[in-house]
């Protein structure tokens, strides 16, 4: 490439000079557009503080000029602050206006009062005592007046105007009045409360935001699929334009796993989250985009419904077996598949296939356990997989397919010998609370003779001899105590398990008879009833507890052969026995099982007596007759007989003798077994009163007093007292 010539250099230099000139014009347009004559403009203040990008422009000028500290501010000046910039304007009346970043205002003096047109942004005004400030919002004006006070505190107010046009005011200190044109009233601006001035001049306090989380705390989310929606709900009111929901693995939200912004009061999280504990909260933002309140965090836990994990066979396992088979039989065997799964999975579906895509499923089965036995398989490679299901019928993913290879060969060795039972019939009585002692066996004991060259035994126990439903136990010894026993008759058999897992023929079938010890009925209390008519009465009844008993059947009959018994069923070993009418009853009890069938024989018989009688009546007085006169001949004791009729049910009688008609003073008071009494004691002459009442069993039951009688004692010498 040739170098520049002289002509080209001159052209390049000229172009560079023109570019520099126009660049300066872009920075300072005073040469193109002369500045306004400031001497003709009204001075309203000065720039007290200017930081970073602060510009000033008058309506008479075309471009923005940098606003430096101590620059004058004139009528109709506009002040702009950029990002991370701010300025403070000192007005001549002492009012200070601090303009925050990203704001634009226009200042003008109208009728000697400052008029502030806040186009957008934020600013804080500090009014001088007695000063006023007019805020323009749309076509309306909003006038603020400083209220003179005795303190030196200047009124300070914060302004905020969003691009929507609404102006928010908040009084930070001091007292300020404003004129509500709509209501034609002068009002005090409330402190530390936001007041909104709309474009039409309407003035309303801004309601403080309120927020309540409605989704429960400590909630557990179970995701079947990683993107299953997790619904969250809350309630908010007040100055709220939008919400931000945050999910964090830490309570201080130092790291946020997920954040969602919404205008609604709910959100559905579909993003994948790792299982584990989390915290979530909601933040509010007002219409100006400023942060409001933040809710207290709520806890939650996320768990995934993972598929089962096959533990047996191991992946790509090579199963080498030598089987003893007859020529006409197929060389095949079954193998056991085992897996582990979360506790939420209750039922399982397993499949075995000859291909990893499971296009050809050889067998599919269902089970509630964590193991399954494959069908008889010949030599080859197979794949197995398992799927779980919860109680709510939710399906988990399939487990990872596990392959295994069967290498089967004919084996000349004999199967293990079948075990021989030591005891074919086992009788066991379940211990109860009364007959339990340390020497009693706690479970039926099963034993068989050991088989050579075996590593384990398989014990099978069933309720029927066909072993359709069996309980299987892997035993390494040749004896075991069946701790999971249940009452009734059971059948059992034993297989010997060879070194390569081949099972022997089953042993003979043995029986296990589990009986439950008898129960004992405790003695019953006699019922002694008194009343006008007999009726149902109850007495406590109890007996010994019986294991495995679901309920107890109590029989009551007036004969000990229980030919026509009254039957009652109890859920516990105690209660109340109800007898309908008086008599002597025989009682016995029997335990019932889950099927309401007898679990034990009937208990011992206890008798209970129900007696009834009517209440005692007052005795009928016989002698002496009422108002009788009795003359005494000597000065000895009077020897006067008092007699009354016997009362049915009475065991004794109480007699009282007094010389006062109200028996306020008792001369004689005695309890008698008979129905007559001889007065031997000395008593005063004159009127004597007496009465009797019937008693049963001492003073447990008393009749009313018989109507009193009286008699008069006289002496032939007319003496007042017998001496």
C-alpha positions, 0 to 999 in steps of 0.5 A: 500500500502506498503512503498518503500523498501531500494532498491526501494528508491535507484532506485528512487533517481538514476533516479531522478539524471539522470533526473536532469542531462539531464534537465541541458543538455537541458538548457546548451549543453556545456558539450555535445557540447563544445562551439566554441573557441571564440578566433578564431572568429571575434568580430563584436559587443556586446549586448547593451540591452537584455529584456526577451527571447533573445538568441544567437547561432553561426553557430559552436554551436548546441544550443541557449544560453541566450544573456545577456547584454554586451555579445559579438557578433561574426561573423555568430552569430544569434540573436533570440527574443521571444514574448514581447522581444527585443535586441539592438546590438552595432556594432564596427563601431558605428552602432546600430541594435534594434531587435523587438519581434519575430525576427531572424537575422544572422550577419556576416562581409564580406570584412569589411562590415556588412552583415545582413541576416533578416530571419523574424521579425522587426528591426531598424538600426541606422548606424554610419556616413559613415558606410554601411550595406548589407541586404540579401533577398533570393539569392540577397544582398541589400547594404545601405550606410550612406551618410556623413552630416554636422549634428550629426543626424544618419541615422535610418532605419526600416526593416521588413521581413514577412515569404513570403520573402519580405523585407520592408525598411523605412528610418526614419531619415538621408540620405542613398543611395542604389545600385539598381543592376537591374537598375545599379544605385545608388539611395537615399532611400526616407524618410518615404516611404516604399520600398520593396525588393523582393527575386529576388532583385527587388526594388519597392516603396510600394504604400500607401494604399487608401480607399473609402467607396462606399456604401452610407452614412446614408443608411437604411436597411430593413430586411424582415428576420433577416438573409437577407444579407446587402451588403457593398462595398468599393474601396481600392488600394496600399499595402493592403492584407486584409480588416476588416469591423466593425459595431458598435452601437457607433460612437467611436467604443468603442464596436463592434457589428460585425467584418468581415475580407475579401480579397475582396472589398465587404462583405455581412453581414448575421448575425442578428443585432438588429434594430436601428442606427449603424456605419460601417468602414473598416480597411486595413492591409498590407501584413505583417499583420500590420494595415494600414488606417481606413476609416471615419465611415458611418452611417446606420440604420437597421429596421426589417419588423415586422409583425402586432400586433393584438390589438382587440380582446385581447388574449384569450378574452371571448366575451359574447353576448346575441343575439335576433334571430328567431328560424330559424336563426343561433345563430351567429355574426360578430366581428371586428379584429383590429391591428397596424403595421409599416408604411411600411406595406400598405396592409394586409391579415387576416385569421380566423381559428378554430385551432392555426396551421391554418390548417382549415382556415374559412375565408381569406381576404385582406384590406388596413385598420387596421381592418376587420370584421369577417364572422358570427361565432357561439359559439366557440374558434377561432384564427386570424392572420394578415400578412402585405405587403409593396408597393414592395410586400415584405411580413412581418411575420404573427402576433402572433395568437390571440384566442378569444371565442364567447359565444353566447346566445339568448337574448330576448331584442329588438335591439336598435330602428332605428334612425330617421333622422332630415333632410333627404335632406341636401343641402350644398354650399362649401364656396369659397374664395370670399363668405367665412365669419365667419358665413358660415358653414364649413361642412354639418351638419347631425342630427338624433333623439337620441335613448335610451339605446345606447352608440354610432352610426355608420354613413355610407356615400356612393356615391350610394344608395346601399352603396357598398363602404361606409365611416364609422364613429363612433359617440357618439352624435346624430349629426355630421359635415361631415368635409371630404365632397366632391362635388356631391350627397351622401347618408347617413344612421345611425345605433344605437349601443347597449350596447353590440355592436349590431347594429340596423336596418339602418335609412332611407336613406338621401341625401347630395348635396354638391355644389360649389359656382359660380366663378367670371370672372374678367374684361378683358383688351382691345387689341389694335394692330397695324401692317401690318396684324392682328394675334393671340394676348393675354390678361391676364385672371383671375377668383376666385378660386373654391375648389375641382376644378381640372381645368377650362374651358374657352369659347370664342365666338363673340356672347353671346349665345356661339353657336360656342365657342372656348374652352381652359382649364387651370390648375390654376385660371389665364393665358393668353387668346389668340384671333386669329383675331380682333373683340368683344368677349364674355368670360366665365369660368367653373370649372371642377372636377377630372372626367372633369365634370362641378363642377360649372355653367358658370361664369359671361360674360365679353367682350373683344375688339380686335382692329387692324389698320395699322401703321400711314403713313406720310401725303401728303403735298398739298399747297403751292406747293414746291418752291413757291414764295410768295410776301407780300404787307404789313408789317403785318403778312403773313397769309399763309395757309399750307394744307395736306391730312388727314391720317387714324387713326391719332388723331393729326398732328405735323407741324414744320416751319424753316428757316433752311433746316435741321430744326436745328432752328424751327420757329413754332412747333404746334400740330393740330387737323385739316389738315391745318394751317394758318401762322400768326406769323412774319417769316423772308424773304427768304426761309422757310421750312415746314413739317408735321407728323401724331400722334395717342393718343398724341405721343404714335404712330408717323408717319414718317415726310412728305418730306419737302417743301419750299417757298420763301417770298418776300417784295415789298421794298425788306426788309430782315425781316417783321417788 
